[in-house]
């Protein structure tokens, strides 16, 4: 049985840095970013701990393919993607806690 996955975008308070990642457990992974579980990592150095976008997939391979597609796009396209579901750039992690 294949495990599902998620692709997600994190940003910092001022929305100056975007981080695109992929994982199997979005809630746990986002919490790791928020708690700075990996000191010195990109998200730690740039304070990217605000979840502003995510997509869920049935297979991790699909999530990886989508991550590559998003990363290949321009910053403008990434911002358009975020704003297509989250125009206010709210932290979506707050909504996920109820899952």
Biopython code that builds the backbone (N, CA, C, O; Angstrom):
import numpy as np
from Bio.PDB.StructureBuilder import StructureBuilder

atoms = [
    (1, "UNK", "N", (0.836, -1.186, 0.000)),
    (1, "UNK", "CA", (0.000, 0.000, 0.000)),
    (1, "UNK", "C", (0.884, 1.254, 0.000)),
    (1, "UNK", "O", (1.814, 1.358, 0.801)),
    (2, "UNK", "N", (0.598, 2.198, -0.889)),
    (2, "UNK", "CA", (1.368, 3.428, -0.976)),
    (2, "UNK", "C", (0.904, 4.419, 0.070)),
    (2, "UNK", "O", (-0.281, 4.503, 0.394)),
    (3, "UNK", "N", (1.863, 5.168, 0.592)),
    (3, "UNK", "CA", (1.533, 6.216, 1.548)),
    (3, "UNK", "C", (1.214, 7.494, 0.797)),
    (3, "UNK", "O", (1.782, 7.770, -0.259)),
    (4, "UNK", "N", (0.297, 8.270, 1.357)),
    (4, "UNK", "CA", (-0.042, 9.559, 0.777)),
    (4, "UNK", "C", (1.022, 10.579, 1.098)),
    (4, "UNK", "O", (1.999, 10.286, 1.788)),
    (5, "UNK", "N", (0.822, 11.784, 0.590)),
    (5, "UNK", "CA", (1.789, 12.835, 0.842)),
    (5, "UNK", "C", (1.186, 14.199, 0.651)),
    (5, "UNK", "O", (0.029, 14.345, 0.256)),
    (6, "UNK", "N", (1.991, 15.193, 0.939)),
    (6, "UNK", "CA", (1.567, 16.579, 0.797)),
    (6, "UNK", "C", (2.734, 17.406, 0.302)),
    (6, "UNK", "O", (3.891, 17.137, 0.625)),
    (7, "UNK", "N", (2.416, 18.409, -0.481)),
    (7, "UNK", "CA", (3.378, 19.434, -0.840)),
    (7, "UNK", "C", (2.880, 20.699, -0.155)),
    (7, "UNK", "O", (1.675, 20.936, -0.076)),
    (8, "UNK", "N", (3.818, 21.516, 0.344)),
    (8, "UNK", "CA", (3.401, 22.673, 1.131)),
    (8, "UNK", "C", (4.352, 23.837, 0.920)),
    (8, "UNK", "O", (5.491, 23.664, 0.486)),
    (9, "UNK", "N", (3.856, 25.032, 1.238)),
    (9, "UNK", "CA", (4.677, 26.236, 1.168)),
    (9, "UNK", "C", (4.616, 26.924, 2.524)),
    (9, "UNK", "O", (3.544, 27.167, 3.078)),
    (10, "UNK", "N", (5.802, 27.230, 3.037)),
    (10, "UNK", "CA", (5.940, 27.999, 4.270)),
    (10, "UNK", "C", (6.534, 29.357, 3.923)),
    (10, "UNK", "O", (7.210, 29.511, 2.907)),
    (11, "UNK", "N", (6.272, 30.339, 4.779)),
    (11, "UNK", "CA", (6.883, 31.649, 4.625)),
    (11, "UNK", "C", (7.205, 32.212, 5.993)),
    (11, "UNK", "O", (6.864, 31.624, 7.019)),
    (12, "UNK", "N", (7.864, 33.354, 5.996)),
    (12, "UNK", "CA", (8.162, 34.036, 7.251)),
    (12, "UNK", "C", (7.113, 35.123, 7.499)),
    (12, "UNK", "O", (6.180, 35.279, 6.711)),
    (13, "UNK", "N", (7.264, 35.857, 8.571)),
    (13, "UNK", "CA", (6.273, 36.865, 8.956)),
    (13, "UNK", "C", (6.041, 37.912, 7.874)),
    (13, "UNK", "O", (4.902, 38.313, 7.631)),
    (14, "UNK", "N", (7.113, 38.358, 7.222)),
    (14, "UNK", "CA", (6.990, 39.415, 6.216)),
    (14, "UNK", "C", (6.781, 38.886, 4.796)),
    (14, "UNK", "O", (6.725, 39.666, 3.846)),
    (15, "UNK", "N", (6.665, 37.571, 4.651)),
    (15, "UNK", "CA", (6.425, 36.915, 3.356)),
    (15, "UNK", "C", (7.549, 37.172, 2.356)),
    (15, "UNK", "O", (7.312, 37.197, 1.148)),
    (16, "UNK", "N", (8.764, 37.363, 2.851)),
    (16, "UNK", "CA", (9.890, 37.630, 1.959)),
    (16, "UNK", "C", (10.577, 36.358, 1.468)),
    (16, "UNK", "O", (11.251, 36.377, 0.438)),
    (17, "UNK", "N", (10.413, 35.268, 2.188)),
    (17, "UNK", "CA", (11.054, 34.004, 1.817)),
    (17, "UNK", "C", (9.991, 32.920, 1.722)),
    (17, "UNK", "O", (9.116, 32.816, 2.581)),
    (18, "UNK", "N", (10.077, 32.111, 0.663)),
    (18, "UNK", "CA", (9.170, 30.983, 0.483)),
    (18, "UNK", "C", (9.972, 29.687, 0.545)),
    (18, "UNK", "O", (11.078, 29.598, 0.012)),
    (19, "UNK", "N", (9.396, 28.688, 1.204)),
    (19, "UNK", "CA", (10.008, 27.357, 1.275)),
    (19, "UNK", "C", (8.979, 26.353, 0.788)),
    (19, "UNK", "O", (7.854, 26.318, 1.288)),
    (20, "UNK", "N", (9.356, 25.542, -0.180)),
    (20, "UNK", "CA", (8.466, 24.507, -0.698)),
    (20, "UNK", "C", (8.999, 23.166, -0.232)),
    (20, "UNK", "O", (10.176, 22.856, -0.420)),
    (21, "UNK", "N", (8.127, 22.371, 0.378)),
    (21, "UNK", "CA", (8.534, 21.074, 0.878)),
    (21, "UNK", "C", (7.524, 19.998, 0.569)),
    (21, "UNK", "O", (6.428, 20.278, 0.082)),
    (22, "UNK", "N", (7.898, 18.762, 0.855)),
    (22, "UNK", "CA", (7.032, 17.613, 0.655)),
    (22, "UNK", "C", (7.187, 16.696, 1.870)),
    (22, "UNK", "O", (8.273, 16.587, 2.438)),
    (23, "UNK", "N", (6.105, 16.043, 2.257)),
    (23, "UNK", "CA", (6.159, 15.166, 3.433)),
    (23, "UNK", "C", (5.000, 14.176, 3.384)),
    (23, "UNK", "O", (4.111, 14.278, 2.539)),
    (24, "UNK", "N", (5.027, 13.225, 4.299)),
    (24, "UNK", "CA", (3.934, 12.267, 4.434)),
    (24, "UNK", "C", (2.911, 12.717, 5.471)),
    (24, "UNK", "O", (1.722, 12.436, 5.322)),
    (25, "UNK", "N", (3.354, 13.410, 6.519)),
    (25, "UNK", "CA", (2.480, 13.844, 7.611)),
    (25, "UNK", "C", (2.585, 15.363, 7.747)),
    (25, "UNK", "O", (3.499, 15.870, 8.397)),
    (26, "UNK", "N", (1.656, 16.081, 7.137)),
    (26, "UNK", "CA", (1.730, 17.538, 7.069)),
    (26, "UNK", "C", (1.642, 18.199, 8.444)),
    (26, "UNK", "O", (2.359, 19.163, 8.711)),
    (27, "UNK", "N", (0.792, 17.705, 9.299)),
    (27, "UNK", "CA", (0.656, 18.311, 10.626)),
    (27, "UNK", "C", (1.952, 18.168, 11.416)),
    (27, "UNK", "O", (2.452, 19.143, 11.979)),
    (28, "UNK", "N", (2.489, 16.966, 11.457)),
    (28, "UNK", "CA", (3.727, 16.738, 12.207)),
    (28, "UNK", "C", (4.892, 17.526, 11.615)),
    (28, "UNK", "O", (5.695, 18.096, 12.353)),
    (29, "UNK", "N", (4.984, 17.561, 10.296)),
    (29, "UNK", "CA", (6.101, 18.255, 9.650)),
    (29, "UNK", "C", (6.010, 19.754, 9.880)),
    (29, "UNK", "O", (7.027, 20.398, 10.135)),
    (30, "UNK", "N", (4.822, 20.318, 9.797)),
    (30, "UNK", "CA", (4.662, 21.752, 10.035)),
    (30, "UNK", "C", (5.031, 22.092, 11.472)),
    (30, "UNK", "O", (5.665, 23.115, 11.729)),
    (31, "UNK", "N", (4.639, 21.246, 12.397)),
    (31, "UNK", "CA", (4.980, 21.470, 13.799)),
    (31, "UNK", "C", (6.504, 21.447, 13.988)),
    (31, "UNK", "O", (7.044, 22.240, 14.760)),
    (32, "UNK", "N", (7.188, 20.549, 13.293)),
    (32, "UNK", "CA", (8.648, 20.510, 13.370)),
    (32, "UNK", "C", (9.247, 21.847, 12.916)),
    (32, "UNK", "O", (10.180, 22.358, 13.536)),
    (33, "UNK", "N", (8.706, 22.404, 11.835)),
    (33, "UNK", "CA", (9.192, 23.704, 11.357)),
    (33, "UNK", "C", (8.915, 24.791, 12.404)),
    (33, "UNK", "O", (9.783, 25.616, 12.688)),
    (34, "UNK", "N", (7.728, 24.788, 12.963)),
    (34, "UNK", "CA", (7.348, 25.807, 13.944)),
    (34, "UNK", "C", (8.210, 25.739, 15.201)),
    (34, "UNK", "O", (8.546, 26.770, 15.783)),
    (35, "UNK", "N", (8.565, 24.531, 15.616)),
    (35, "UNK", "CA", (9.363, 24.346, 16.830)),
    (35, "UNK", "C", (10.868, 24.364, 16.548)),
    (35, "UNK", "O", (11.676, 24.118, 17.444)),
    (36, "UNK", "N", (11.235, 24.652, 15.308)),
    (36, "UNK", "CA", (12.646, 24.717, 14.906)),
    (36, "UNK", "C", (13.386, 23.433, 15.302)),
    (36, "UNK", "O", (14.455, 23.452, 15.912)),
    (37, "UNK", "N", (12.760, 22.334, 14.923)),
    (37, "UNK", "CA", (13.272, 21.004, 15.259)),
    (37, "UNK", "C", (14.635, 20.724, 14.639)),
    (37, "UNK", "O", (15.392, 19.897, 15.149)),
    (38, "UNK", "N", (14.954, 21.410, 13.538)),
    (38, "UNK", "CA", (16.225, 21.199, 12.845)),
    (38, "UNK", "C", (17.012, 22.506, 12.823)),
    (38, "UNK", "O", (16.956, 23.248, 11.843)),
    (39, "UNK", "N", (17.757, 22.794, 13.917)),
    (39, "UNK", "CA", (18.523, 24.041, 14.003)),
    (39, "UNK", "C", (19.501, 24.180, 12.831)),
    (39, "UNK", "O", (20.178, 23.226, 12.449)),
    (40, "UNK", "N", (19.554, 25.369, 12.286)),
    (40, "UNK", "CA", (20.458, 25.629, 11.177)),
    (40, "UNK", "C", (19.884, 25.322, 9.812)),
    (40, "UNK", "O", (20.500, 25.638, 8.794)),
    (41, "UNK", "N", (18.704, 24.706, 9.776)),
    (41, "UNK", "CA", (18.079, 24.394, 8.492)),
    (41, "UNK", "C", (17.615, 25.687, 7.808)),
    (41, "UNK", "O", (17.581, 26.748, 8.431)),
    (42, "UNK", "N", (17.262, 25.588, 6.542)),
    (42, "UNK", "CA", (16.790, 26.749, 5.781)),
    (42, "UNK", "C", (15.612, 27.420, 6.483)),
    (42, "UNK", "O", (15.596, 28.640, 6.651)),
    (43, "UNK", "N", (14.631, 26.624, 6.889)),
    (43, "UNK", "CA", (13.440, 27.213, 7.513)),
    (43, "UNK", "C", (13.758, 27.832, 8.863)),
    (43, "UNK", "O", (13.102, 28.790, 9.271)),
    (44, "UNK", "N", (14.743, 27.308, 9.554)),
    (44, "UNK", "CA", (15.173, 27.892, 10.824)),
    (44, "UNK", "C", (15.883, 29.222, 10.577)),
    (44, "UNK", "O", (15.572, 30.230, 11.212)),
    (45, "UNK", "N", (16.828, 29.213, 9.659)),
    (45, "UNK", "CA", (17.606, 30.433, 9.375)),
    (45, "UNK", "C", (16.734, 31.582, 8.887)),
    (45, "UNK", "O", (16.973, 32.737, 9.239)),
    (46, "UNK", "N", (15.727, 31.272, 8.080)),
    (46, "UNK", "CA", (14.879, 32.315, 7.492)),
    (46, "UNK", "C", (13.521, 32.443, 8.188)),
    (46, "UNK", "O", (12.631, 33.136, 7.695)),
    (47, "UNK", "N", (13.369, 31.785, 9.314)),
    (47, "UNK", "CA", (12.134, 31.860, 10.120)),
    (47, "UNK", "C", (10.872, 31.543, 9.322)),
    (47, "UNK", "O", (9.846, 32.205, 9.478)),
    (48, "UNK", "N", (10.957, 30.540, 8.480)),
    (48, "UNK", "CA", (9.791, 30.107, 7.709)),
    (48, "UNK", "C", (9.007, 29.106, 8.551)),
    (48, "UNK", "O", (9.363, 27.930, 8.628)),
    (49, "UNK", "N", (7.958, 29.578, 9.168)),
    (49, "UNK", "CA", (7.155, 28.703, 10.029)),
    (49, "UNK", "C", (5.661, 28.954, 9.887)),
    (49, "UNK", "O", (4.869, 28.505, 10.715)),
    (50, "UNK", "N", (5.282, 29.664, 8.846)),
    (50, "UNK", "CA", (3.878, 29.978, 8.597)),
    (50, "UNK", "C", (3.414, 29.198, 7.365)),
    (50, "UNK", "O", (3.877, 29.455, 6.254)),
    (51, "UNK", "N", (2.511, 28.258, 7.562)),
    (51, "UNK", "CA", (2.000, 27.426, 6.473)),
    (51, "UNK", "C", (0.954, 28.223, 5.694)),
    (51, "UNK", "O", (-0.107, 28.548, 6.226)),
    (52, "UNK", "N", (1.257, 28.537, 4.431)),
    (52, "UNK", "CA", (0.335, 29.353, 3.645)),
    (52, "UNK", "C", (-0.292, 28.608, 2.469)),
    (52, "UNK", "O", (-1.198, 29.127, 1.818)),
    (53, "UNK", "N", (0.189, 27.387, 2.194)),
    (53, "UNK", "CA", (-0.360, 26.625, 1.068)),
    (53, "UNK", "C", (-0.032, 25.155, 1.246)),
    (53, "UNK", "O", (1.033, 24.800, 1.751)),
    (54, "UNK", "N", (-0.959, 24.303, 0.826)),
    (54, "UNK", "CA", (-0.654, 22.872, 0.778)),
    (54, "UNK", "C", (-1.608, 22.165, -0.170)),
    (54, "UNK", "O", (-2.716, 22.633, -0.433)),
    (55, "UNK", "N", (-1.156, 21.035, -0.673)),
    (55, "UNK", "CA", (-1.969, 20.128, -1.486)),
    (55, "UNK", "C", (-1.736, 18.724, -0.950)),
    (55, "UNK", "O", (-0.608, 18.364, -0.615)),
    (56, "UNK", "N", (-2.792, 17.935, -0.870)),
    (56, "UNK", "CA", (-2.699, 16.550, -0.404)),
    (56, "UNK", "C", (-2.811, 15.593, -1.579)),
    (56, "UNK", "O", (-3.541, 15.856, -2.534)),
    (57, "UNK", "N", (-2.083, 14.474, -1.507)),
    (57, "UNK", "CA", (-2.060, 13.491, -2.578)),
    (57, "UNK", "C", (-2.211, 12.088, -2.009)),
    (57, "UNK", "O", (-1.896, 11.841, -0.845)),
    (58, "UNK", "N", (-2.692, 11.177, -2.837)),
    (58, "UNK", "CA", (-2.863, 9.783, -2.422)),
    (58, "UNK", "C", (-1.528, 9.048, -2.343)),
    (58, "UNK", "O", (-1.387, 8.104, -1.565)),
    (59, "UNK", "N", (-0.553, 9.470, -3.135)),
    (59, "UNK", "CA", (0.752, 8.810, -3.156)),
    (59, "UNK", "C", (1.850, 9.856, -3.001)),
    (59, "UNK", "O", (1.755, 10.944, -3.570)),
    (60, "UNK", "N", (2.877, 9.539, -2.245)),
    (60, "UNK", "CA", (3.986, 10.465, -2.007)),
    (60, "UNK", "C", (4.669, 10.829, -3.325)),
    (60, "UNK", "O", (5.171, 11.943, -3.475)),
    (61, "UNK", "N", (4.693, 9.913, -4.263)),
    (61, "UNK", "CA", (5.323, 10.189, -5.561)),
    (61, "UNK", "C", (4.615, 11.338, -6.280)),
    (61, "UNK", "O", (5.256, 12.156, -6.941)),
    (62, "UNK", "N", (3.295, 11.392, -6.148)),
    (62, "UNK", "CA", (2.538, 12.497, -6.750)),
    (62, "UNK", "C", (2.918, 13.822, -6.100)),
    (62, "UNK", "O", (3.058, 14.837, -6.781)),
    (63, "UNK", "N", (3.084, 13.806, -4.787)),
    (63, "UNK", "CA", (3.468, 15.015, -4.059)),
    (63, "UNK", "C", (4.865, 15.473, -4.483)),
    (63, "UNK", "O", (5.102, 16.670, -4.645)),
    (64, "UNK", "N", (5.777, 14.539, -4.661)),
    (64, "UNK", "CA", (7.137, 14.877, -5.085)),
    (64, "UNK", "C", (7.129, 15.501, -6.477)),
    (64, "UNK", "O", (7.829, 16.483, -6.727)),
    (65, "UNK", "N", (6.338, 14.929, -7.378)),
    (65, "UNK", "CA", (6.229, 15.486, -8.731)),
    (65, "UNK", "C", (5.675, 16.912, -8.695)),
    (65, "UNK", "O", (6.152, 17.788, -9.415)),
    (66, "UNK", "N", (4.675, 17.133, -7.861)),
    (66, "UNK", "CA", (4.076, 18.465, -7.748)),
    (66, "UNK", "C", (5.057, 19.460, -7.122)),
    (66, "UNK", "O", (5.109, 20.623, -7.523)),
    (67, "UNK", "N", (5.828, 18.999, -6.147)),
    (67, "UNK", "CA", (6.838, 19.865, -5.533)),
    (67, "UNK", "C", (7.829, 20.356, -6.590)),
    (67, "UNK", "O", (8.166, 21.540, -6.622)),
    (68, "UNK", "N", (8.291, 19.461, -7.443)),
    (68, "UNK", "CA", (9.232, 19.836, -8.502)),
    (68, "UNK", "C", (8.610, 20.853, -9.448)),
    (68, "UNK", "O", (9.271, 21.795, -9.885)),
    (69, "UNK", "N", (7.338, 20.654, -9.758)),
    (69, "UNK", "CA", (6.627, 21.567, -10.657)),
    (69, "UNK", "C", (6.529, 22.965, -10.035)),
    (69, "UNK", "O", (6.776, 23.967, -10.705)),
    (70, "UNK", "N", (6.170, 23.021, -8.759)),
    (70, "UNK", "CA", (6.039, 24.315, -8.087)),
    (70, "UNK", "C", (7.394, 24.998, -7.985)),
    (70, "UNK", "O", (7.502, 26.194, -8.257)),
    (71, "UNK", "N", (8.429, 24.259, -7.596)),
    (71, "UNK", "CA", (9.764, 24.837, -7.460)),
    (71, "UNK", "C", (10.284, 25.394, -8.774)),
    (71, "UNK", "O", (11.039, 26.366, -8.775)),
    (72, "UNK", "N", (9.892, 24.795, -9.896)),
    (72, "UNK", "CA", (10.355, 25.238, -11.213)),
    (72, "UNK", "C", (9.705, 26.554, -11.636)),
    (72, "UNK", "O", (10.203, 27.225, -12.540)),
    (73, "UNK", "N", (8.612, 26.923, -10.999)),
    (73, "UNK", "CA", (7.907, 28.144, -11.372)),
    (73, "UNK", "C", (8.552, 29.389, -10.777)),
    (73, "UNK", "O", (9.383, 29.305, -9.873)),
    (74, "UNK", "N", (8.161, 30.518, -11.290)),
    (74, "UNK", "CA", (8.681, 31.796, -10.807)),
    (74, "UNK", "C", (8.065, 32.134, -9.445)),
    (74, "UNK", "O", (7.072, 31.537, -9.030)),
    (75, "UNK", "N", (8.667, 33.086, -8.775)),
    (75, "UNK", "CA", (8.111, 33.568, -7.503)),
    (75, "UNK", "C", (6.687, 34.092, -7.723)),
    (75, "UNK", "O", (5.800, 33.868, -6.900)),
    (76, "UNK", "N", (6.484, 34.785, -8.834)),
    (76, "UNK", "CA", (5.157, 35.327, -9.148)),
    (76, "UNK", "C", (4.120, 34.199, -9.221)),
    (76, "UNK", "O", (3.011, 34.344, -8.705)),
    (77, "UNK", "N", (4.471, 33.093, -9.850)),
    (77, "UNK", "CA", (3.546, 31.955, -9.952)),
    (77, "UNK", "C", (3.283, 31.331, -8.588)),
    (77, "UNK", "O", (2.165, 30.902, -8.303)),
    (78, "UNK", "N", (4.315, 31.280, -7.741)),
    (78, "UNK", "CA", (4.136, 30.738, -6.390)),
    (78, "UNK", "C", (3.190, 31.621, -5.579)),
    (78, "UNK", "O", (2.329, 31.122, -4.855)),
    (79, "UNK", "N", (3.357, 32.920, -5.707)),
    (79, "UNK", "CA", (2.470, 33.851, -4.996)),
    (79, "UNK", "C", (1.043, 33.712, -5.507)),
    (79, "UNK", "O", (0.104, 33.714, -4.710)),
    (80, "UNK", "N", (0.860, 33.590, -6.813)),
    (80, "UNK", "CA", (-0.476, 33.389, -7.383)),
    (80, "UNK", "C", (-1.093, 32.092, -6.864)),
    (80, "UNK", "O", (-2.289, 32.044, -6.573)),
    (81, "UNK", "N", (-0.292, 31.053, -6.748)),
    (81, "UNK", "CA", (-0.764, 29.773, -6.238)),
    (81, "UNK", "C", (-1.243, 29.918, -4.800)),
    (81, "UNK", "O", (-2.328, 29.454, -4.448)),
    (82, "UNK", "N", (-0.427, 30.564, -3.972)),
    (82, "UNK", "CA", (-0.804, 30.786, -2.572)),
    (82, "UNK", "C", (-2.102, 31.579, -2.498)),
    (82, "UNK", "O", (-3.036, 31.193, -1.795)),
    (83, "UNK", "N", (-2.155, 32.683, -3.225)),
    (83, "UNK", "CA", (-3.315, 33.577, -3.149)),
    (83, "UNK", "C", (-4.574, 32.974, -3.763)),
    (83, "UNK", "O", (-5.676, 33.458, -3.506)),
    (84, "UNK", "N", (-4.424, 31.917, -4.576)),
    (84, "UNK", "CA", (-5.607, 31.261, -5.145)),
    (84, "UNK", "C", (-6.429, 30.555, -4.069)),
    (84, "UNK", "O", (-7.639, 30.388, -4.221)),
    (85, "UNK", "N", (-5.776, 30.139, -2.980)),
    (85, "UNK", "CA", (-6.522, 29.491, -1.891)),
    (85, "UNK", "C", (-6.434, 30.245, -0.575)),
    (85, "UNK", "O", (-7.213, 29.994, 0.344)),
    (86, "UNK", "N", (-5.482, 31.173, -0.483)),
    (86, "UNK", "CA", (-5.229, 31.852, 0.784)),
    (86, "UNK", "C", (-4.854, 33.320, 0.535)),
    (86, "UNK", "O", (-3.716, 33.720, 0.779)),
    (87, "UNK", "N", (-5.807, 34.116, 0.052)),
    (87, "UNK", "CA", (-5.489, 35.501, -0.312)),
    (87, "UNK", "C", (-5.023, 36.367, 0.855)),
    (87, "UNK", "O", (-4.363, 37.384, 0.643)),
    (88, "UNK", "N", (-5.352, 35.983, 2.060)),
    (88, "UNK", "CA", (-4.943, 36.769, 3.228)),
    (88, "UNK", "C", (-3.636, 36.263, 3.837)),
    (88, "UNK", "O", (-3.156, 36.828, 4.820)),
    (89, "UNK", "N", (-3.064, 35.223, 3.276)),
    (89, "UNK", "CA", (-1.819, 34.626, 3.758)),
    (89, "UNK", "C", (-1.937, 34.239, 5.236)),
    (89, "UNK", "O", (-1.017, 34.460, 6.024)),
    (90, "UNK", "N", (-3.076, 33.661, 5.594)),
    (90, "UNK", "CA", (-3.272, 33.175, 6.971)),
    (90, "UNK", "C", (-2.409, 31.942, 7.196)),
    (90, "UNK", "O", (-2.026, 31.258, 6.247)),
    (91, "UNK", "N", (-2.108, 31.663, 8.462)),
    (91, "UNK", "CA", (-1.391, 30.449, 8.813)),
    (91, "UNK", "C", (-2.397, 29.300, 8.813)),
    (91, "UNK", "O", (-3.231, 29.208, 9.714)),
    (92, "UNK", "N", (-2.325, 28.440, 7.825)),
    (92, "UNK", "CA", (-3.288, 27.349, 7.664)),
    (92, "UNK", "C", (-3.105, 26.247, 8.700)),
    (92, "UNK", "O", (-3.982, 25.401, 8.872)),
    (93, "UNK", "N", (-1.981, 26.255, 9.382)),
    (93, "UNK", "CA", (-1.753, 25.253, 10.428)),
    (93, "UNK", "C", (-2.816, 25.370, 11.512)),
    (93, "UNK", "O", (-3.246, 24.361, 12.072)),
    (94, "UNK", "N", (-3.239, 26.580, 11.809)),
    (94, "UNK", "CA", (-4.254, 26.791, 12.840)),
    (94, "UNK", "C", (-5.548, 26.041, 12.514)),
    (94, "UNK", "O", (-6.232, 25.555, 13.416)),
    (95, "UNK", "N", (-5.877, 25.950, 11.243)),
    (95, "UNK", "CA", (-7.085, 25.233, 10.812)),
    (95, "UNK", "C", (-6.867, 23.729, 10.833)),
    (95, "UNK", "O", (-7.824, 22.976, 11.012)),
    (96, "UNK", "N", (-5.649, 23.277, 10.656)),
    (96, "UNK", "CA", (-5.359, 21.851, 10.618)),
    (96, "UNK", "C", (-5.400, 21.202, 11.987)),
    (96, "UNK", "O", (-5.573, 19.987, 12.082)),
    (97, "UNK", "N", (-5.249, 21.966, 13.036)),
    (97, "UNK", "CA", (-5.251, 21.395, 14.370)),
    (97, "UNK", "C", (-6.558, 20.682, 14.688)),
    (97, "UNK", "O", (-6.604, 19.848, 15.592)),
    (98, "UNK", "N", (-7.613, 21.001, 13.958)),
    (98, "UNK", "CA", (-8.922, 20.381, 14.177)),
    (98, "UNK", "C", (-9.096, 19.080, 13.391)),
    (98, "UNK", "O", (-10.129, 18.425, 13.524)),
    (99, "UNK", "N", (-8.110, 18.691, 12.575)),
    (99, "UNK", "CA", (-8.215, 17.462, 11.780)),
    (99, "UNK", "C", (-8.330, 16.265, 12.657)),
    (99, "UNK", "O", (-8.427, 15.142, 12.161)),
]
sb = StructureBuilder()
sb.init_structure("model")
sb.init_model(0)
sb.init_chain("A")
sb.init_seg("    ")
for serial, (resi, resn, name, xyz) in enumerate(atoms, 1):
    if name == "N":
        sb.init_residue(resn, " ", resi, " ")
    sb.init_atom(name, np.array(xyz, "f"), 0.0, 1.0, " ", f" {name:<3s}", serial, name[0])
structure = sb.get_structure()
